[in-house]
């Protein structure tokens, strides 16, 4: 009886200690979650910059319709240019998330899917990933004008025809970061999580962002 009593006491002490350890780990995970910033889309581009007027052009879609790229939007909506390729494996995994995001944000955003390579099976690509609801443009000059070097790549053009945000997209979180950067008026989500450390740097950033926002 003494042995059973002692073993029960020892088990209860162990349960209490484990509960305390679990609570401490839970708090630590919460602290780490607050400190670690979500990964944003990497805005690497030598051709265009956030804040400047986006290259405007009229292009024919795969189904022989005309779509206006950039420029002041009569609809009052922003435009998401998403650059893909039928032979890009990451693009294929992202397309369901892309179309889902486009439908969820359709009140303020219009999606245009862009690619190049006339020899590619773009029609089969569109059918396979249910892209019929969105303009699909095959144009090499479009990618060149927007400085696209790696895929998948996305550019958000605001309703005034200016570059709002852009970056390489490898996940749904990267895509959402472009929307967040556009909403906050930042060049990228990294600017939000890594603000300037001094008043002088803050002033320089404010001047730079303001100047970009007023470029013709």
Beta strands, then each sheet from edge to edge (+ up, - down):
strand 1: 57-60
strand 2: 66-69
strand 3: 78-83
strand 4: 109-115
strand 5: 135-138
strand 6: 153-157
strand 7: 163-168
sheet 1: 1+ 2-
sheet 2: 5+ 4+ 3+ 6- 7+
end
